[in-house]
Amino acid sequence: MQDSFDITTLIFIVLAVFVVWRLRSVLGQKTGNEQSPADPIARRDPPLRPATPSADQDNVVRLPGANGTKPVLDATASAAERWKGFAEPGTPMARSLDEIARAEPSFDAATFLEGAQAAYEMIVSAFAQGDRKTLKDLLSKDVYEGFERAITEREQRGEKVETTFVSVDKAEITGADVQARNAQVNIRFLSKLITVTRDAADKVVDGSSDAVVDVTDVWTFERALGSRDPNWKLVATESGQ
């Protein structure tokens, strides 16, 4: 009985050694095509930025401008075709848009309007929320100081503003100008908002949480043409135009 047990055990040991040897001979060989294990914290190249503006990148809305490339402006496209629906050929605004496009060939009126509308909604919401960081990224120094002063006065009174965008019904370019390489573009926004201001006791002191208000704003965005900074910033605001 003992001898039988020892022989059986020996047979199993021999089989186990054989199996291990076969596995090592098949799986243990390197072919030179193996991939290194992925390092979860290794640096990877960042994804390419989208060509259209984005409202969630560092709180900066990147309106069309310098993007590191200088495509050639289509010389075959007439001003009437290039700015169709935005400016009449031969007008001062069309000439200014041409000048912007010559300095910044990536400039496109339709894409610019999309980015301007995104900036408009972001700025109005940030002002209501007292979000100074977002405002500082999107406004010129002078405009930011005016917004910041209004926010501070509101906070000192213990008031809070609630603003909800119902819609932006229209956004149109109403003017453009280039002076000493500084380009300015005026945008007229027609929007519908619900806005209400409450005091420290949560009492409504201005506006209504139920009423939809029609709002007209004319905002001016500015950028130094040829600048390495691709961002346009809000430099002036008007209401009720």
QUIMOTA-V511952 format. One record per residue. N is the residue number from 1. RES is the residue in one small letter. PHI is phi in whole degrees, 0 to 359 (* if undefined). BURIAL is I if it has 16 or more other C-alpha atoms within 10 Angstrom, else O. D_CENTER is the distance of its C-alpha to the mean C-alpha in Angstrom with 2 decimals. Layout:
# QUIMOTA-V511952
n: {N:N}
res: {RES:RES}
phi: {PHI:PHI}
burial: {BURIAL:BURIAL}
d_center: {D_CENTER:D_CENTER}
This chain:
# QUIMOTA-V511952
n: {1:2:3:4:5:6:7:8:9:10:11:12:13:14:15:16:17:18:19:20:21:22:23:24:25:26:27:28:29:30:31:32:33:34:35:36:37:38:39:40:41:42:43:44:45:46:47:48:49:50:51:52:53:54:55:56:57:58:59:60:61:62:63:64:65:66:67:68:69:70:71:72:73:74:75:76:77:78:79:80:81:82:83:84:85:86:87:88:89:90:91:92:93:94:95:96:97:98:99:100:101:102:103:104:105:106:107:108:109:110:111:112:113:114:115:116:117:118:119:120:121:122:123:124:125:126:127:128:129:130:131:132:133:134:135:136:137:138:139:140:141:142:143:144:145:146:147:148:149:150:151:152:153:154:155:156:157:158:159:160:161:162:163:164:165:166:167:168:169:170:171:172:173:174:175:176:177:178:179:180:181:182:183:184:185:186:187:188:189:190:191:192:193:194:195:196:197:198:199:200:201:202:203:204:205:206:207:208:209:210:211:212:213:214:215:216:217:218:219:220:221:222:223:224:225:226:227:228:229:230:231:232:233:234:235:236:237:238:239:240:241}
res: {m:q:d:s:f:d:i:t:t:l:i:f:i:v:l:a:v:f:v:v:w:r:l:r:s:v:l:g:q:k:t:g:n:e:q:s:p:a:d:p:i:a:r:r:d:p:p:l:r:p:a:t:p:s:a:d:q:d:n:v:v:r:l:p:g:a:n:g:t:k:p:v:l:d:a:t:a:s:a:a:e:r:w:k:g:f:a:e:p:g:t:p:m:a:r:s:l:d:e:i:a:r:a:e:p:s:f:d:a:a:t:f:l:e:g:a:q:a:a:y:e:m:i:v:s:a:f:a:q:g:d:r:k:t:l:k:d:l:l:s:k:d:v:y:e:g:f:e:r:a:i:t:e:r:e:q:r:g:e:k:v:e:t:t:f:v:s:v:d:k:a:e:i:t:g:a:d:v:q:a:r:n:a:q:v:n:i:r:f:l:s:k:l:i:t:v:t:r:d:a:a:d:k:v:v:d:g:s:s:d:a:v:v:d:v:t:d:v:w:t:f:e:r:a:l:g:s:r:d:p:n:w:k:l:v:a:t:e:s:g:q}
phi: {*:293:297:300:296:292:295:299:299:296:299:296:295:299:299:297:297:295:298:299:298:294:298:295:290:269:269:272:273:261:259:92:253:291:265:292:302:291:264:295:247:290:290:235:296:291:293:293:289:292:287:274:296:230:263:238:257:54:62:242:268:270:290:303:189:295:229:89:238:229:297:281:296:295:288:278:277:283:300:298:283:293:248:303:87:239:208:285:303:84:279:305:293:296:295:293:296:299:294:297:292:293:280:230:301:280:294:221:297:295:293:300:298:299:293:296:294:298:295:301:296:294:292:300:293:295:296:297:274:71:276:294:298:298:298:297:285:253:248:291:301:295:293:300:299:293:295:295:296:295:296:298:297:295:294:295:276:76:263:230:247:244:233:234:281:274:190:249:284:202:222:220:281:250:186:208:204:231:228:51:72:261:261:234:230:265:237:257:251:246:223:240:230:246:222:216:247:241:273:299:269:70:272:288:249:199:77:206:278:247:275:266:249:277:235:240:229:241:245:246:254:227:205:280:296:85:290:285:279:278:269:267:237:285:243:200:224:222:237:74:280}
burial: {O:O:O:O:O:O:O:O:O:O:O:O:O:O:O:O:O:O:O:O:O:O:O:O:O:O:O:O:O:O:O:O:O:O:O:O:O:O:O:O:O:O:O:O:O:O:O:O:O:O:O:O:I:I:I:O:O:O:I:I:I:I:I:I:I:I:I:O:O:O:O:O:O:O:O:O:O:O:I:O:O:I:I:O:O:I:I:O:I:O:O:O:I:I:I:I:I:I:I:I:I:O:I:I:I:I:I:I:I:O:I:I:I:I:I:I:I:I:I:I:I:I:I:O:I:I:I:I:O:I:O:O:O:I:I:I:I:I:I:I:O:O:I:I:O:O:I:I:O:O:I:O:O:I:O:O:O:O:I:I:I:I:I:I:O:O:O:I:O:O:I:I:I:O:I:I:I:I:O:O:O:O:I:I:I:I:I:I:I:I:I:I:I:I:I:I:I:I:I:O:O:O:O:I:O:O:I:O:O:O:O:I:O:O:O:I:I:I:I:I:I:I:I:I:I:O:O:O:O:I:I:I:I:I:I:O:O:O:O:O:O}
d_center: {82.21:80.84:81.25:79.45:76.52:76.33:76.34:73.63:71.48:72.00:71.03:67.72:67.00:67.70:65.44:62.60:62.93:62.94:59.83:57.94:59.12:57.96:54.50:54.12:55.39:52.82:49.69:50.30:50.23:47.28:46.57:43.98:41.23:40.12:36.47:35.90:34.73:30.94:29.90:27.35:26.23:26.45:23.63:21.83:19.84:16.05:14.58:13.51:9.92:9.38:10.49:8.35:5.09:2.09:2.70:4.30:4.68:7.58:6.71:5.63:4.30:5.92:8.67:11.37:13.59:15.28:14.12:17.40:19.19:21.55:22.41:25.47:25.17:27.18:30.43:31.90:29.42:30.87:29.05:30.00:28.21:25.12:24.42:26.19:25.14:23.44:26.31:30.04:31.46:33.20:31.59:30.26:26.72:27.09:28.54:25.72:23.13:25.42:25.46:21.68:21.68:24.58:22.87:19.46:20.44:16.93:16.52:16.60:17.24:16.06:12.61:12.50:13.56:10.96:8.19:10.82:11.50:8.16:8.66:12.25:12.04:10.01:12.56:15.50:14.89:14.40:17.57:19.47:18.71:19.48:16.29:17.06:14.63:11.52:13.63:14.81:11.54:11.03:14.77:17.63:20.37:22.71:20.45:19.20:22.90:23.78:21.18:22.16:25.80:25.49:23.83:26.64:29.33:28.07:28.13:31.61:32.82:31.53:29.47:26.37:24.23:22.98:20.70:19.85:18.24:20.77:19.30:17.97:20.97:20.31:18.09:20.03:20.37:23.54:23.98:23.07:24.84:25.07:27.23:27.94:24.84:22.60:20.89:20.29:19.10:20.13:18.49:20.65:19.22:21.66:20.66:22.56:22.15:24.22:24.52:27.22:28.23:30.51:32.79:33.70:36.11:33.46:35.25:33.40:33.80:31.58:30.04:30.52:28.94:30.42:30.10:27.38:26.95:26.11:23.98:23.71:21.55:21.40:18.68:18.78:15.97:17.32:16.86:19.63:20.21:20.74:18.95:17.42:14.52:12.12:10.61:12.27:13.38:15.26:18.93:20.96:21.23:24.14:25.16:27.68:27.71}
